[in-house]
Amino acid sequence: MLIVSIVLFTLAIVVAGVAVAGLTQRLPRNRWAGVRTPATLRDDETFALANRVAGPTLLATAGLFVMGGLGALIIGGPLGAGVAVGAVIVGALTAGAGGMLGAKAAAALPTPDTGACGNSCGGCSLKSTCAP
């Protein structure tokens, strides 16, 4: 059970780091961490909002991972393994709910108007052909 606990503690540290970075708006747009949907990745402001909204649930997920690791370490045996598995399942559902809330918040933001160039033309050289 020691290895299971170490894995859960490590996951808790990583998830808590992403949560704190999202809450403090220091999480840059990237391919690996944070809420990553087409709506959240359209600009830095939207990505920051989505991860600020998802941050509290990610902190809760980190707490669940710590509790699962402690349960596996203290209880041990099959019951400790069950506690660890339960913590991972509930933590994944909690993180998913937070991601969903963050994605909905990002989708609710209006898309920035880039004018005719970039919306439908595909290039600035065609700008005059797109105008009605």
Secondary structure, DSSP 8 states (H G I E B T S, - for coil): -HHHHHHHHHHHHHHHHHHHHHHTT-----SSSS---TTTTS-HHHHHHHHHHHHHHHHHHHHHHHHHHHHHHHH-HHHHHHHHHHHHHHHHHHHHHHHHHHHHHHHHS------STTTTSSSGGGHHHH--
